[in-house]
């Protein structure tokens, strides 16, 4: 390991899955700080990353870059949330069309994908609902 590297303690790499989070959440990590905006995706152990960056932002250019980084990250999280909503709606529409007598092959031709892709889209929705 290069001498200028810092080895992160193992406790700082703690990753929790969504299923491990309680339904009713206690105050956030590190003594009541709010939970991160990517709730349930990745959490670090208290004290590891809660106090800002180790290197101080010194220039206006760096402040602008950090602000833009936060904006882009927030937009990416929102885009992922929206993509999940659209996928859910797509599955509901597909299930309704299948119930009305359309075949998976019909849907595949209409969407320009394979029948197997249709099966995967439907199966992914069923797995999340616990069917």
C-alpha positions as CSV (number, residue, x, y, z in Angstrom):
1,X,0.0,0.0,0.0
2,X,1.5,3.4,-0.9
3,X,2.6,5.5,2.1
4,X,0.1,8.3,1.4
5,X,-2.9,5.9,1.5
6,X,-5.1,5.6,4.6
7,X,-6.5,2.2,5.5
8,X,-10.1,2.4,6.5
9,X,-11.1,0.4,9.6
10,X,-13.3,-2.6,8.8
11,X,-16.2,-1.1,10.8
12,X,-16.3,1.9,8.4
13,X,-17.2,-0.4,5.6
14,X,-20.4,-1.7,7.2
15,X,-23.1,-2.1,4.5
16,X,-26.7,-2.7,5.5
17,X,-29.3,-4.2,3.2
18,X,-32.8,-2.7,3.0
19,X,-34.2,-5.8,4.7
20,X,-32.0,-5.2,7.7
21,X,-33.5,-1.8,8.4
22,X,-36.3,-1.6,11.0
23,X,-39.8,-0.6,9.9
24,X,-39.8,2.3,12.4
25,X,-36.3,3.8,12.4
26,X,-34.6,5.1,15.5
27,X,-32.7,8.4,15.2
28,X,-29.9,8.3,12.6
29,X,-26.4,7.1,13.1
30,X,-23.8,8.9,15.2
31,X,-26.1,10.0,18.0
32,X,-29.1,11.5,16.2
33,X,-27.7,12.8,12.9
34,X,-30.3,12.3,10.1
35,X,-30.1,9.2,8.0
36,X,-28.4,9.7,4.6
37,X,-30.5,10.6,1.6
38,X,-29.9,7.2,0.1
39,X,-31.9,5.5,2.8
40,X,-31.3,1.8,3.1
41,X,-28.7,1.6,0.4
42,X,-25.4,2.2,2.1
43,X,-24.6,3.3,5.6
44,X,-21.3,3.6,7.3
45,X,-20.5,3.0,10.9
46,X,-21.0,6.1,13.1
47,X,-18.0,8.4,13.2
48,X,-16.5,7.2,9.9
49,X,-17.9,9.7,7.4
50,X,-20.2,12.0,9.4
51,X,-17.9,15.0,9.9
52,X,-17.4,16.2,6.3
53,X,-14.4,15.9,4.1
54,X,-10.9,15.5,5.6
55,X,-9.5,17.9,3.1
56,X,-11.0,21.4,3.5
57,X,-12.5,23.0,0.4
58,X,-10.3,26.1,0.0
59,X,-11.1,27.6,-3.4
60,X,-14.3,28.9,-4.9
61,X,-13.8,26.5,-7.8
62,X,-13.7,23.5,-5.4
63,X,-16.8,24.8,-3.5
64,X,-18.6,25.0,-6.8
65,X,-17.5,21.5,-7.8
66,X,-18.6,20.0,-4.5
67,X,-21.9,21.7,-4.7
68,X,-22.4,20.4,-8.3
69,X,-21.4,16.9,-7.1
70,X,-24.1,17.0,-4.5
71,X,-26.7,18.2,-7.1
72,X,-25.7,15.4,-9.5
73,X,-25.9,12.8,-6.8
74,X,-29.3,14.0,-5.8
75,X,-30.5,13.9,-9.4
76,X,-29.1,10.4,-9.8
77,X,-31.0,9.2,-6.7
78,X,-34.2,10.8,-8.0
79,X,-33.7,9.2,-11.5
80,X,-33.3,5.8,-9.9
81,X,-36.4,6.3,-7.9
82,X,-38.3,7.4,-11.0
83,X,-37.0,4.5,-13.0
84,X,-38.3,2.0,-10.4
85,X,-41.7,3.7,-10.5
86,X,-41.8,3.4,-14.3
87,X,-40.7,-0.2,-14.2
88,X,-43.5,-0.9,-11.8
89,X,-46.1,0.8,-14.0
90,X,-44.7,-1.1,-17.1
91,X,-45.2,-4.4,-15.3
92,X,-48.8,-3.5,-14.3
93,X,-49.7,-2.6,-17.8
94,X,-48.1,-5.7,-19.2
95,X,-50.0,-7.9,-16.6
96,X,-53.3,-6.2,-17.6
97,X,-52.7,-6.8,-21.3
98,X,-51.8,-10.4,-20.6
99,X,-55.0,-10.8,-18.5
100,X,-56.9,-9.4,-21.5
101,X,-55.6,-12.2,-23.8
102,X,-52.4,-10.7,-25.3
103,X,-49.5,-13.1,-25.4
104,X,-46.0,-12.5,-24.2
105,X,-44.9,-12.8,-27.9
106,X,-47.4,-10.1,-28.8
107,X,-46.0,-7.7,-26.2
108,X,-42.4,-8.6,-27.2
109,X,-43.1,-7.8,-30.9
110,X,-44.7,-4.5,-29.9
111,X,-41.8,-3.5,-27.7
112,X,-39.1,-4.8,-30.0
113,X,-37.7,-7.2,-27.4
114,X,-37.6,-11.0,-27.0
115,X,-40.3,-13.0,-25.3
116,X,-37.7,-13.9,-22.7
117,X,-37.2,-10.2,-21.9
118,X,-40.9,-9.9,-21.3
119,X,-40.8,-13.0,-19.0
120,X,-37.9,-11.4,-17.0
121,X,-39.8,-8.1,-16.6
122,X,-42.9,-9.9,-15.3
123,X,-40.8,-12.2,-13.1
124,X,-38.9,-9.3,-11.5
125,X,-42.2,-7.7,-10.5
126,X,-43.6,-10.9,-9.1
127,X,-40.4,-11.5,-7.0
128,X,-40.6,-8.1,-5.4
129,X,-44.3,-8.6,-4.5
130,X,-43.5,-12.0,-3.1
131,X,-45.7,-14.0,-5.5
